[in-house]
Amino acid sequence: MTFADLPEALAWLDSHIDFESNMPSRRSLPSLERMNVLAALLGDPHTAYPVIHITGTNGKGSTAAMVTSLLTARGLSVGTYTSPNLSRVNERLSRNGQPIDDESFTDLLDTLSRIEGLMDEPPTRFELLTAAALTWFADEAVDVAVVEVGLGGTWDCTNIVTAAVAVVTNISYDHTEVLGPTLEDIASDKAGIFTPGCRVVVGETDPTLVSLFRGAADKVGAESLWARGIDFACTSNRLAVGGRLVDIRTPGAAYGELLVPLHGSHQGDNAACAVAAVEAFFGDPLHEDVVAEGLAAVRVPGRLEVIGRHPLVLVDGAHNAAGMMVLARSLTEEFTTDGRSVAVVGMLTGRDPTAMLEALVSAGVRAVVACAPTSPRALPAADVAEAAFALGMEVAVAADPAEAVRLAVERSAPEDLVVVCGSLYVVADAREALLPS
């Protein structure tokens, strides 16, 4: 074996180009050729099972978790590939909700390290992780794989799969420097995951974008397209203890009084997308007990997750203006407190700190502890602090996310709220600082 243990294997993995940390401003000569070569050397593992392929600007991770849980409740063996991870890279590859074990992960990376020498051009870190996931799913003989797109759709390296069901959660402005300046550009790129004969589920409701998706589905020869608000919907969405109580209708059935143990009304829309996607996969309605069991079992760390009390500490992976508006709405609806609200905020470059902070101001947040995420793409904490000061917020600056969350908690009274947001990198560091186990 090339590697003695997983840390050594991960060191090799991290030696490769990492576009998640150093994203190019534009894709030059985009191609899936390198990924196709890598997959071919592995025996094209992605052809061994059907795939539910999920893209969208926000909500991909939550929707993937719900789809996985629903399929597992239906009795299937389910492989799930998501990104990024919060604490360990293993989280990105899971079977029936359980991350890959260290030994299996090390073996996979060992195989990839040997194959790499047969390629004309070395793969990127994300390509290697994707290849590892697709190979592991074949080795484990999963019944179905749930694959989350990394970025966009058309040229994302996950797009070597042939989707049985293609899901688009929603479209908003994000990664415009790569995907294009307009929402139509972004939507067109994400529509690239549609494949001949697939069933398309669209959570976006903007009529112009839905029309664009219909045209893309027709052009590629998709079997059908279901649009939220037309073919399926979350028809009732109520605050409940520990989450939301929702009603969902699909082309085949109506499901009522479903507990989704996640905070935020937007999770009702994600749940509707997930149920529709699984119904589309089977081509038949699901038993109501399967839907109830599957949604009730969903856990999505880092998304409106409570990790501390007195003060109440909430972490959320909102990382763009649209995500921050959703967070702000959730704070207003579900997390009002008797005290004040302070935000720990760090962002990556390419974000608009003013637009993101304005969302928090609308939810009554008046104080910010600014920090820089632990990423080469980090926006300087001073930029966040400057935008917060211009909005009239009380501002402090910390050296890193861990210090920022400690500072915010120390300065807060038991009845206050501390919300950590702006980047999943910041959320990950905050969780490690407050939940070291």
Residue pairs with C-beta under 8 A, 6 or more apart in sequence:
1 106
1 107
1 110
2 9
2 12
2 110
2 113
2 114
3 9
3 12
3 106
3 109
3 110
3 113
5 102
5 106
6 102
6 103
6 105
6 106
9 105
9 106
9 109
9 110
9 113
10 89
10 109
12 109
12 113
13 89
13 109
13 125
13 128
13 129
14 125
16 122
16 123
16 124
16 125
16 128
17 122
17 124
17 125
18 124
18 125
18 126
19 124
19 125
19 126
19 151
20 83
20 84
20 125
20 126
20 150
21 375
21 376
21 377
22 376
22 377
23 151
23 175
23 177
23 178
23 350
23 377
24 178
25 177
25 178
26 177
26 178
27 155
27 178
30 154
30 155
31 155
32 155
32 157
32 159
32 160
34 119
34 121
34 123
34 127
35 123
35 127
35 130
35 131
35 157
35 160
36 160
37 119
37 120
38 112
38 115
38 119
38 123
38 127
38 128
38 131
39 45
39 46
39 131
39 134
39 160
41 115
41 118
41 119
42 111
42 115
42 131
42 134
42 135
43 138
45 134
45 135
45 137
45 138
45 139
46 134
46 137
46 138
46 145
46 160
46 161
46 162
47 162
48 137
48 138
48 141
49 79
49 137
49 138
49 141
49 142
49 143
49 144
49 145
50 143
50 144
50 145
50 164
50 281
51 144
51 145
51 146
51 147
51 161
51 162
51 163
51 164
52 67
52 144
52 145
52 146
52 147
52 163
52 164
52 165
52 167
52 277
52 278
52 281
53 147
53 149
53 158
53 159
53 161
53 163
53 165
53 166
53 167
53 193
54 60
54 63
54 64
54 67
54 146
54 147
54 148
54 149
54 167
54 169
54 277
55 148
55 149
55 152
55 153
55 156
55 166
55 167
55 168
55 169
55 190
55 193
56 63
56 167
56 168
56 169
56 170
56 171
56 190
56 203
56 204
57 169
57 170
57 171
57 172
57 173
57 174
57 186
57 320
57 322
58 169
58 170
58 172
58 174
58 266
58 320
58 322
58 323
58 326
59 169
59 170
59 203
59 266
59 269
59 270
59 273
60 82
60 148
60 149
60 169
61 82
61 148
61 300
61 303
61 317
62 262
62 267
62 270
62 298
62 300
62 303
63 167
63 169
63 203
63 270
63 273
63 274
63 277
64 80
64 82
64 146
64 148
65 80
65 82
65 298
65 299
65 300
66 260
66 270
66 271
66 274
66 275
66 294
66 295
66 298
67 146
67 167
67 274
67 277
67 278
68 78
68 80
68 94
68 96
68 97
68 146
69 97
69 294
69 295
69 297
69 298
70 274
70 275
70 278
70 286
70 290
70 291
70 294
70 295
71 78
71 143
71 144
71 146
71 278
71 281
71 294
72 78
72 96
72 97
72 294
72 297
73 290
73 291
73 293
73 294
73 297
74 278
74 282
74 286
74 290
74 294
76 142
76 143
76 144
77 95
77 96
77 140
77 141
77 142
77 143
77 144
78 95
78 96
78 97
78 142
78 143
78 144
78 145
78 146
79 93
79 94
79 95
79 133
79 136
79 137
79 140
79 142
79 144
79 145
79 146
80 93
80 94
80 95
80 97
80 145
80 146
80 147
80 148
81 92
81 93
81 130
81 133
81 134
81 137
81 145
81 146
81 147
81 148
81 158
82 91
82 92
82 94
82 148
83 92
83 126
83 129
83 148
83 150
84 92
84 424
84 425
85 91
85 92
85 428
86 301
86 302
86 424
86 427
86 428
86 431
87 428
87 431
87 432
88 99
89 105
89 129
90 99
90 100
90 101
90 102
90 105
91 99
92 129
92 133
93 99
93 100
93 105
93 129
93 132
93 133
93 136
94 100
95 136
95 137
95 140
95 142
100 108
100 136
104 136
105 132
108 132
108 135
108 136
109 128
109 132
111 135
112 128
112 131
112 132
116 122
116 123
123 131
124 157
126 150
126 157
127 157
130 150
130 157
130 158
133 147
134 145
134 161
137 145
144 164
144 281
145 161
147 158
147 161
148 158
149 156
149 158
149 159
149 190
149 193
150 156
150 157
150 158
151 175
151 178
151 179
152 175
152 178
152 179
152 186
152 189
152 190
152 192
153 159
153 189
153 190
153 191
153 192
153 193
154 188
154 189
154 190
154 191
154 192
154 193
155 189
155 192
156 193
159 192
159 193
162 195
162 198
163 193
163 194
163 195
163 198
164 198
164 199
164 281
165 198
165 199
165 200
165 201
165 277
165 280
165 281
166 193
166 194
166 195
166 198
166 199
166 200
166 201
166 222
167 200
167 201
167 202
167 203
167 273
167 277
168 187
168 190
168 191
168 200
168 201
168 202
168 203
168 204
168 213
169 203
169 204
169 270
169 273
170 203
170 204
170 269
170 322
171 183
171 186
171 187
171 190
171 204
171 206
171 209
172 183
172 320
172 321
172 322
173 183
173 186
173 320
173 321
173 322
174 186
174 319
174 320
174 322
175 186
175 350
176 185
176 186
176 350
177 350
179 185
179 186
179 189
180 186
180 188
180 189
183 206
183 209
184 208
184 209
184 212
187 204
187 209
187 212
187 213
188 212
188 216
191 212
191 213
191 216
191 217
194 200
194 216
194 217
194 220
194 222
195 220
195 222
196 220
196 221
196 222
197 221
197 222
197 223
198 220
198 222
198 223
199 222
199 223
199 224
199 225
199 226
199 280
199 281
200 213
200 217
200 222
200 224
200 225
200 226
201 225
201 226
201 232
201 273
201 276
201 277
201 280
202 210
202 213
202 225
202 226
202 227
202 228
203 228
203 269
203 270
203 272
203 273
204 210
204 213
204 227
204 228
205 227
205 228
205 229
210 227
210 230
213 225
213 227
214 225
214 227
217 224
217 225
224 280
226 232
226 250
226 251
226 276
226 280
228 269
228 272
228 273
228 276
231 250
231 251
231 276
232 248
232 249
232 250
232 251
232 272
232 273
232 275
232 276
233 248
233 249
233 272
234 246
234 247
234 248
234 268
234 269
234 271
234 272
235 247
235 248
235 249
235 254
236 245
236 246
236 247
236 256
237 244
237 245
237 246
237 247
237 265
237 268
238 244
238 245
238 246
239 245
239 333
239 334
240 259
242 259
242 261
243 259
243 260
243 261
243 262
243 263
243 267
244 259
244 260
244 262
244 263
244 264
244 265
244 267
244 268
244 271
245 257
245 258
245 259
245 260
246 258
246 260
246 268
246 271
246 272
247 254
247 255
247 256
247 257
247 258
248 254
248 255
248 258
248 268
248 271
248 272
248 275
248 291
249 255
250 272
250 275
250 276
250 279
250 285
251 276
251 279
252 279
252 284
252 285
253 279
253 285
253 286
253 288
255 275
255 286
255 288
255 291
255 292
258 271
258 291
258 292
258 295
258 296
259 292
259 295
259 296
260 267
260 268
260 271
260 295
260 296
260 298
261 296
261 298
261 299
262 298
262 300
262 303
262 304
263 304
263 306
263 330
263 334
263 335
264 303
264 304
264 326
264 327
264 329
264 330
264 334
265 329
265 330
265 333
266 326
266 329
266 330
271 295
274 295
275 286
275 291
275 295
278 286
278 294
279 285
279 286
301 431
302 315
302 316
302 317
302 424
302 427
302 428
302 431
303 316
303 317
304 314
304 316
304 327
304 330
304 334
305 314
305 315
305 316
305 431
306 312
306 313
306 314
307 313
307 314
307 315
307 430
307 431
307 434
307 435
308 409
308 418
308 434
310 414
310 415
311 339
311 409
311 412
311 413
311 414
311 415
311 416
311 417
311 418
312 335
312 337
312 416
312 417
312 418
313 405
313 409
313 418
313 419
313 420
313 430
313 434
314 331
314 335
314 417
314 418
314 419
314 420
315 419
315 420
315 421
315 427
315 430
315 431
316 327
316 330
316 419
316 420
316 421
316 427
317 323
317 421
317 423
317 424
317 427
318 324
318 326
318 327
318 356
318 421
318 422
319 347
319 348
319 351
319 421
319 422
319 423
319 424
320 351
320 356
321 351
321 352
321 355
321 356
321 359
324 355
324 356
324 357
324 359
324 360
324 421
324 422
325 359
325 362
327 359
327 360
327 363
327 419
327 421
328 359
328 360
328 362
328 363
329 363
331 341
331 360
331 363
331 364
331 365
331 417
331 419
332 363
332 364
335 417
335 419
337 415
337 416
337 417
338 415
339 412
339 413
339 414
339 415
339 416
339 417
340 366
340 367
340 412
340 413
340 416
340 417
341 363
341 364
341 365
341 366
341 367
341 416
341 417
341 418
341 419
342 365
342 366
342 367
342 368
342 369
342 408
342 411
342 412
342 416
342 417
342 418
342 419
343 360
343 365
343 367
343 368
343 369
343 408
343 418
343 419
343 420
343 421
344 368
344 369
344 371
344 398
344 401
344 404
344 405
344 408
344 418
344 419
344 420
344 421
344 426
344 430
345 356
345 357
345 360
345 368
345 369
345 370
345 371
345 384
345 388
345 420
345 421
345 422
345 426
346 370
346 371
346 372
346 373
346 378
346 379
346 381
346 384
346 401
346 404
346 422
346 423
346 425
346 426
347 353
347 356
347 373
347 378
347 379
347 384
347 422
347 423
348 373
348 375
348 377
348 378
348 379
348 423
348 425
349 377
349 378
349 379
350 377
351 379
351 422
353 379
353 383
353 384
353 386
353 387
353 388
354 387
354 390
354 391
356 422
357 368
357 384
357 387
357 388
357 391
357 393
358 391
360 368
360 419
360 421
361 391
361 392
361 393
365 393
365 419
366 393
366 394
367 393
367 394
367 395
367 396
368 384
368 385
368 388
368 393
368 394
368 395
368 396
369 396
369 397
369 398
369 404
369 405
369 407
369 408
370 381
370 382
370 384
370 385
370 388
370 395
370 396
370 397
370 398
370 404
371 381
371 384
371 397
371 398
371 399
371 400
371 401
371 403
371 404
371 426
372 378
372 379
372 380
372 381
372 400
373 379
373 401
373 422
373 423
373 425
373 426
373 429
374 400
374 401
374 425
374 429
375 423
375 425
378 425
381 397
381 398
382 397
384 422
385 395
385 396
385 397
388 395
389 395
396 407
396 411
398 404
398 407
400 429
401 420
401 425
401 426
401 429
401 430
401 433
402 429
402 430
402 432
402 433
404 426
404 430
405 418
405 420
405 429
405 430
405 433
405 434
406 433
408 418
408 420
409 418
409 434
412 418
420 426
420 427
420 430
421 427
